[in-house]
């Protein structure tokens, strides 16, 4: 019995260590702010709490389990005109360790009014030196974005490293109290307009794609070799509604699902599709069975909303069955 107990302790220790060493997400936060540009009260009452809010959405090493082995790592840099960017390192650390480091964060010395080239360079160097995850994102808090910021080699490298996951949040400074004039340059730097927020308030309150959301779509699955979704963010997983697809000409949703199911990278993926018949091309029944028979992944289809509702599952499709009794607009087949 004692030997068994020791073995269990060893297994738990090894499992914990393995999980602790396997980050799935890395977040690099850059704050372009100095004591000569940003109010210290705003820094402590708005910027630092924002970072804490972001960290609450992340899984730290102590949060891992047998079902969720991948955690997040987060770093924070503050800088201005100099190359000296104080940093909370991108490393494996507990939530309490990160929050303790965050409390010690201070504004950099100087007067920040020179664009974001130093911040971008800092992000590139941080990821080159420390990154081990496959899913990375950068958050830049800044009072101004210049067109020249997106033209540097480091900016181009950063877009590639993060797969266009660069987010910009506008903050007020003495030199630039309003961020609106920087929007065109910010859109160019991120290459994604949805990744730009005019203020911290907008970043936290935007109805869709707020800074705390981790979102993917059918198109993201097809464009990315691998997608990492934080379990805590699954309720925020937004998929484009069917009326945004051209379902009357070939069933766009169906075609994309076929592409996903035939991609070798997704052989460990299960797809559960709750849908109406109008997202399928031509014959609904044949289309649903065809999805269920696709290689690499299991596709479970529940079609409701009309009398043709079917339920088909994975590798053994079985026979068509009706939607649950009492479902609006459905009847037993």
N, C-alpha and C positions, 0 to 999 in steps of 0.2 A: 504493500500500500504506500509505504514511504517512497519507494522507487517511482511508482506511478505519479505521486504528487510532485516529485522533483521533475519528472518528464513533462507534466502539464505546465509547471512553472517555466521550464525551458522553452516549450512551444509558445507560450504566451509572450515570453520575453522576445523571442526571435520574431514572432508575428508583429509585435509592437515596434521593434526596431526596423523591420522591413517597411512597415507603413510609414514610420517616421522619416524614412529616407526616400519617399516616393511622392514628391509634390506633383500635382496635376495642373496647378495654376500658379502663375507668378504675377504680382501686381507691383509696378514701379510708379510711385507717386513723386512728382516733381513740383516744387513750389517756387515760382519766380517771385520772391519777395525779400526785401531788405528793410532795415529799420529806417532807411531814408525814403522809402516809397510807400510802404503799407503800414497802416495804423496797428500798433501792437495789441490794442484791445480787440480789433477785428480778427487779428491772427489767432488770438487765444479763444475768442468766443464763437468764431465762425469756421475758420480753416481747420483748426485742430479737432473740433467736434465732427466735422465732415469726415475726416480721415478715420476717426473712431467709428463713425456710422458705417463706413465702407468695410472696416475690419470686422464688424459684427456680422456681415453677410458671408464672411469667409470661414472655411473649415481649417482649424489649426491642428497640429499633430496630435494633441490630446483628445481631439474630437473623432479621430478615426475609429473604425470598427471593422469587423470581418466583412461587412457588406459595403463599406466605403473606406477604401484604403488610401485614396489620394487626398492630400490636403493642399492648402495654399500657403505661399510665402509672400511677404509684402515688405517693400523697402520705401523709405521716405527721404527725399533730398530737399534741402532748402538752399537757394543761392541767388546770386545777382550778377554783378559785373565781373567778379573774379572767377577763377577756375576752382576755387575752394568751395565745394558744395557739401556742407555737413550732411551726413547720411545715416539713416537707420538701415543697417545692412540687409541685403537680400540673402537670408539664411534661414535654416530651420530653427524656429523659435516658438515658444508657447505664446498663447494669447496674453498672459500676464507679463511676459518678458517684453512683448511688443508694446503693450500699453504703458509699461514703465519707461521705455525708450521714448514713446510719444510725448509723455509729460515733460521730458527734458528738452524737447524741441524748441529752438529759439529762432528768431529772425536773423538772417545774415547781416553782416555789416556792409554798409555802402549805399549806393543809389542805383537801383535797378531800372534802367531805361534804355536797354541795348538789344531788345529782342530776346529770343529764346535759344540761341545757338549753344550756349553753355549748358542749358537744361537738356537739350536733345543729345549733346555729346555725353553728358553724364548718364543718361538712360542707356545709350549704346554701350558705353564702357561697363556699366553695371551688369547688363545682360550678357555681354561677351565674357565677363570675368566670372559671373556667378550662376547664370541660368542653367537649369537642368530640366525644366519642364517643357512640355510641348505646347502649352497654351499660355500666352503672355499678353498682358495689356499694360498700357502706359496711360497715366492720368496726369495732365499738365495743368496746373493752376497758374494763371498768368493775367496781368493787367493789359497786355498788348501782344498782338501777333503781327509780324511783318511779313510781307510777301517773300522777302529774302530768307525767312526762316525755313521755308519748305524747299528751298533750292539747294541746300547744302547736301553733301554726300552722306553726312550722318542722318539727316532727315529721311533720305531715300533708304538708307540701311534700316532705320527704325521701322519704317512701313513694312519692309520685308520681314524683319525679325518678328514683328507682332502680327503679321498678316492683316494689316490695316486696323488693328485694334488700338488706336491712339485716340484718347478722349481729351478735350480741352474744356476747362471751366474758367469763365471769366471772373476776375476779382478786381475790386476797385483799388486804385492807388492815387497818390497825390497828383502824379503826372497824367493818369488816365482814369478818371472817376467812372467813365461809362465804357463798356466793352463793345458797343454796337459797331463802331468803326472798324473793329478788328475781325468782324465776322467773315468777310470774303477771304482774308488771308488764313483764318482758322480753318475754314472749309477746305482750302487748298492743302493745308498742312496735314489734316486728318484724312483727306480724300473721301470722307463720309460726312455729310451734313448733319446726320442724326447724332454724330459723336461730338458735337459742339454745343455747349451750354452757355448762355449769356451770364449766368450767375450761379452761386451755390444753391440759392433757393430753387431755380429752375432745374438744376441737376438732381435735386432730391424729390421734386414734386411733379416733374413731367409725367403725364398719364401713361405714356408708353416710352420704353427705352430710357428710363432714368438711369443714373449712374450706378445704382445698386442692382440693376437688372443684368442677368446674363441671358441673352436671347439668341436663338438660332431659328432657322426656317428650312424648308425643303432645299432651297437654293444653297444655304450654308452647308448642308450635308453633302451636296454634290461638289461644292467648291473646295471643301476642306478634307484632307486625308483623315483627320481624326478630330472629333469634337468632344470637349470636356465640359460637362454641365454639372455645376455644384448641386448636390441633392436638395439643399435648402432653397435653390432657385427654380426647381421644377415647376412649382405653381406659377412662376412668371414666364414659362416657356410659351412664347407667342408664335403661332403658325398663321400665315396669311389666310384670311377667310376665303371660302370658295368663290365668292363673287368677284374676287380680284384676279381669278384665273379665267382664261378663255375656254370655259368648259364646253361651249357649244361647237368647238372645232377641234375634236380629237381628245378631249379630257386631259388637260394639262397636269392636274394633280395625279392622275393615274400614271401618266408617262413618267413623271418625276419619281414616283414610288417604284416603278419598274427599274429605273436607272439606279436608284439607291440600292434596291435588293440585288442587283447584279454586280455591284461594286465589291471586289474581293476584300477591301479594307473593312467592310461592315459585316463580316461573317459572324460576329458575336452580338449582333444587333437584332432585337425584336421590335417589330412595328405593330402597334395596335391602332387600327383605323376605324373611327366612328364617323359615318358619313351618310349622305343621302345618295340616291341613285344617280343624280344628275352630274356627279363628278366622274362618271365612268363613260368611256366611249361605247357607243352602240349597245351590245347586249350586256346588261348588268351582271347577270349570273355568270356568264363565261369570263367576264373581266375579273370578277372577284375570285373565281377559282384559279384563274391565271396568276393573280397576285399571290395567292396562298401556295402555289406550286413553284414560286421563284427560288433559285438557289441562294446559298449563303446565309439568308436570314429567314426567320419565321415571320409571316405576315398574318395577323389576325384581323379579320374584317367583320365589322358589325354594321350592316346597312339598314337604316331605319328611316322613317319619315314618309314612306309610301307603302302600298300593298306588296311591293316586291322585296320587302326587307329580308335579308339573309344573314346568317351567321356562319362564317367559315373560318376554320382555324388551322394555321401552321402546316406541318408536314403531312398531316392526314386530314384533308379537307372534309371528309365525311359527306353528309347529304345536307342540302339546303334546309334551313330552319327559319321559322318566323321570328320577328322581333318580339321582345317581352310583351305579354298580354297587357293591354291598357296603354301602350305607348301611343302618343298622339299620331294620328294618321297612319296607323299600321293595323294589320290583321294577320292572323295565323295563315301560313302558306298551306 
